[in-house]
């Protein structure tokens, strides 16, 4: 149970990856400013979290069952918290989906939206009445640069993140009237077990409904490029946790918080051209002009990320 002066922080999706690292980092805060409620669908997967939490488990960190895809589960979880008091809600739970859109079923698309969009909506709907009454609260959503810029063969995942960005941006305006802040954390590629397994497994899959050319572009151009991008630009879950902690500690946090300064030039290109053609054409040429050109492009992005651009991001350091 939280002590006087501690902020109660609820984090979704804590069995692995970003959510796990956020929960442990906040629980290990030297000043013990946070009481962390780490949540996950299946408590049988809590062992890694408990191990990393160490002696904070049972003191500044507890674990609860929560399925963001279930109205009942969300309500039961929030009701189990003393006085339903959540000072900081961190929406992290999410799933990915990649591949030719022709080969993806509508049911699989719905599953992505059920978690990535409606899961966030459920959590926010459940906590904001109490935050409004208290005239205090902080809502953080782990989004993605794919919620700002579409990426080839990530059509459905990007769409779910775009939807979440639009929902949160609209709601943020109203919540300011109640002294409740909303902030989006927007990572690029992050090295997690999920991404490694996904890339390994998907290269072996069949893609019924997609033509041979599209499958070739996906398997032989996109996937190798994705590996290069992850190696060159990837951050760690701990990096994202540090960025999230910075946002929590801000009195007036920014709404958009890209974590990787290397993505700033790409976003600058998008917003500099109202037609959208420049960003689409740029990414097209980066994707389909491989080998040395791709590597040069990545080096150019690194060079373009000067001090003035870095100030537009919230890097872990």
N, C-alpha and C positions, 0 to 999 in steps of 0.2 A: 504494500500500500504506500502511496506517495506521502511524503512528509511535508510539513509546512514549508512553503517556498519553492517546492519542486514543481516543474511543469510535467504534466502527464502527456506523454507522446505515444500515439498509437501508430504502428507501422504495419502495413499489409504486405503479404508475400515475403515472409522472412525465413523460409526454409533453406534458401541459398541465395547466392549472388548479391545484388545491390541491397535488397531489403535486409538480409542478414548482416551485412557490413554496417549499414546505417544503425540498426538496432544495437549492435555491439559497441560501436563507437560512442553513441550517446549514453549508453549504460555505463561506459567506462569514463565518463567525464570526470575529471579530477575534482571539480567543485561540486559534483553530485547534484547538478542542476535539473536532471531529468529522471523521471520514472518512466521506463519504457515498457509498453505493452506490445510485444512482438506477436504477430498473428500469422497463422497459416491454416490451410485446409486440413492437413493431416498431421496430427501431433506425433505420429510415428516417425516423421522426418525432422524432428527437433534436435536430434543428437548433436549435429554439427554446430548449431546455434548455441546449445548449452555448453559444449566444449569450448567454443571461442569466447563465450561470455565469462567463463571462469567463475571467480567468486562473486561476480555481480549478479549471477542468477539467483533469484529469490530475494535479492536486496533492491537493486535498482532496475532489474529486468524480470519480467514475468512473461509467460507464453499462454496465449489463448487460441482456441479454435475459431476460425473465421473463414467462411466461403463467400467471397464478394459477389458470387453469382446467385446467392440465395437471400431473398428479403428476410426470411426468418432467421437465418444465421447472423446476418448483419445486426438485426434488432437485438437478438439474444446476447451477442457479444457486447454491444454498447450498453445494454441494460445491466450487464454484470459488473460494469465499472462503477465505483462509488460515485454517487450523485450524477452519473452519466457525464462526468467531467473529462473531456478531452481537450487539452489546451492546444496541442499540435497534432494534426492528422497528416500522416504521410502516406499517400496512395502510391504504392509501388507495384502491387500485384499486376501481372500482365503476361500475355503469351504472344509468340511470334507466328508468322505464317509467310512463307516465301515460295515462289514458283510461278510458272505461267498461269495467268488467271483462268485460261480456258480449262485447265485441269483441276481447278479448285472448286469443290462443291459449295453450294449456297449454305449448307449446314455448317461446313467448316468456317466459312466467312462469318456466320452468325456467332459461332463460338468465340471468335476473336473479339467481336464487338461486345459480346456478353461480358467478357472479362475486362477488356481494355477501356471500353466506354461506359457501359451500363454498370459495371462494377464500381467505377469511380463515382458515378452519379448516385448509386445506392449509398455509398459511404458518406458522401457530402450531404445528401438529403437527411441522413440520420443524425448528423452532428450539428448542422447549422442552426436548428431551432434553439438548442442550448447555448451555442456560441452567441447567437443574437441576444438572448436574454442576459447573458453575462457581459455583453458588449466587449467581448474579447475572444480571440481565437486566431489560429494560423493554419491554413490549409496548404499543403505542398503536394504537388502531383509530379511523379517521375514520368515525364513525357519522353520526347525524343526529337532530334533534329529532323526526323522523318515526319514529325507533326508540323514542320515549317517548310520542308522541301521534299517533294515526292522523290522516291528512289525506284529505279527500274526493278521489276520482279518483286517488289515489296508493296504492291498496289493496295492490298487489303489492310495490311498492318499500318501503312501510312495513312490510309483513310480513317482507321480507328483513332489514330493519334491526332489527325487534323480535327476530327469531330470533338475529341476531348479538349483540344486547345480552344476551339470556338466556344464550347460550353463554358469552360472556366473563365475565358476572357469576358464573356457576357455577364456571368455571375459575379465576377470580381468587382464590377462597377457598383452593383447593389450592396455587396458585403462591406464595402468601404464605409457606408453609412452606419454600419453597426460595429465599426472598429475591428472587423475581421479581415485579415489579409489573405490573399491568394498568390501563390508563386509556382511557376512551372520550372522544373529542372529538365534541361534538354541535352542529354548526352548524345555523342556520336557513337561510334562502335565501342563496345565495352567487352573486355575479355572475361567471359563467364563460362561455366560448364555448359550452360544452355547453348550458347553460340557454337562452341566447339563441336558438341554432339550434333547440332542441327546441320552444320556444314558437312560433317562426315556422313551423316545418314542420307541427306537429301541428294547427294551425288549418285547414290545407288538406286534411287526411286525411279519408277516409271511415271509418265505424265500423260495419261489418256486424255484425248481431246485436243492436245497441242500438236501443231505441225512440226515436221522435222527441223525446219530452219529455226523455229522458236526454241525448241529443245536444245539445239546446238548452241544458240546464243546464250541460253541459260547455263548449260553445263560447262561449256568451253570458253565462255567469255565472262559472264557475270560471276560465277563461283570463283574462278581464279583471281579475278579482280577484287572480289570481296575479301579474299585471304590477304592480298597485298595491302588493301586499305586497312584491315584490322591490324596488320603488323606495323604499318606506318603511323596510323592515327589512333589506334586503340588505347583506351584508358582502362584502369582497373576498377573493380567495384569499390575499393577503398578510396580511389580518387573521387568517385561520385558521392560517397559518404561524406568526405571532407567538404565538398561543394555544398551539399545539403545542410551540413552543420553551419556553414557560413551564412546561409540564407536564414536559418532558424535564429541565428544570433543578431541579424539585422533588425533594427527598429522599424525601418521602412523598406522592406525587401522589394526588389524589382519584380515585375511580373514574369518577364522572360529571363532565364538564366542558362545560357548555353555553357556547358562545362568545358568544352574543348576549343581553345582559341584558334586551332587550325581550321575550324569550320567557318570562322567569321568571314573570310573572303567569299566563300560560296554564298552565304546568306546576303552579303553586301551586293553581289551580282544580281541576286533575285530581286531585292527591293529597290535597286537602282533603275530597273527596267520595268515600266508599268505594263508592257505587253507580255512579259513572261518568256519571250522568245530567247533572250540571252541566256538565262539559266538553263532552259531546256536544251538548247543547242550546245552549251558548254559541257553539260553532263553527258550528253549524247557523244560528243567527240572524245571526252575522257574515257567513256566506257568502251567505245568501239575502235579506238586507236590505242591498242595495247602495247605491251612490251616497254621499250625505252620511253615512249611518249607518256605512258601512264606514270612511270617512275619520275620523269621530269616534271610532270604536272603536280605530283605530290610534293616534290622539292620546291616548286614555285609557291605552292600553298604555304609551305613552312616559311619561306622567305617573306611572303606577303604579310605574314602574321607578325607585324611589328608592334611596338609598345602601345601605339594609339589604338590598334585593333584589339589587343589583349584587354584593354580596359572595358571593352564591350562584352566581355565574357566573365564568368566567375570560375577561374581555374583553381584547382585544388591547392596550389601553392601561392 
